[in-house]
Amino acid sequence: MAGTSWYHTIDLPSGVTTPGTVDCRGIVGRTMIPERLDGMRVLDIGTWDGFWAFELERRGAEVLTVDVDDVDLLDWPPRTRLGDADAARRERMAVVRLGEGFSIAHAAIGSSVRSAKVSIYDLDPHLLGRFDLVFVGSILVHLRDPVRALAAAVSLADGPVILNESIELVSSLLSPRTPRARFAGDGDLVLWWHSNLAGVRQIARSAGLDVERESGIFFIPWGEGYEQPTLGKLAHALPTVQGRELALSWGLGIAHASLRCEPVR
């Protein structure tokens, strides 16, 4: 595991815990994943290091993950792709190392999770089949066209679709019923549309889903691998919306909400 950059905190059978940027272990119950998934075929979209895929498998599911294995297939803005060569190279290499985490954890766990390398935009039931449950974890915020991407995911669903998505905290609190999104489309974090909870709800509806239940707002805690910003950096960032978001969640993690949805029949 030396030299691997981990996004997910994962407990491995050897007693080793990966030093992830985020630690989802304590918030699994907020996602409304059924306690048992025996006999169910489940799709995990945007698996990254595989935390959610392995959790779904632990609950009895036959799991297929989808993600991309080529950084050029990521939904990055042109300025990110064509920026300073050294900075772009460092970012690309960080993503490549993160992609290695899944295979390392998969082997250590002895997992039977299968993986397909395909963009969310290209999901096709004729190629991958259909699924009893589809899990979409924290990916919509990174997509230029979240509605089209989610609609592609819905086309594979014979049962519930669970969205576990990053939300913008300030506008979720100030505008709980009005869909709002902050458009970024640039920068190191590669965020396109950072929506409030009402916005994620509307994306789900626009993609052909009925929202049945919601978790309310919770925070995914930072993991061992996260470098907390200094107070000086926070103060410098405060004039920006993203800076205020960071200040509000400092020490708490990333604001999220989980929505359990059903495809419109």
Buried (B, 14 or more C-beta within 10 A) or exposed (E): BEEBBBBBBBBBEEEEBBBBBBBBBEBBEBBBBBEEBEEBBBBBBBBBBBBBBBBBBEBBBBBBBBBBEEBEBBBBBEEBEEBEEEEBEEBBEEBEBBBBBBEBBBEBBEBEBEBEEBBBBEBEEEEBEBBBBBBBBBBBBBBBBBBEBBBBBBBBBBBBBBBBBBBBBBBBEEBEEEBBBBEBEBEEEBBBBBBBBBBBBBBBBBBBBEBEEBBEBBBBBBBEBBEEBEEEEBEEBEEEBBBBBBBEBEEEBBBBBBBBBBBEE
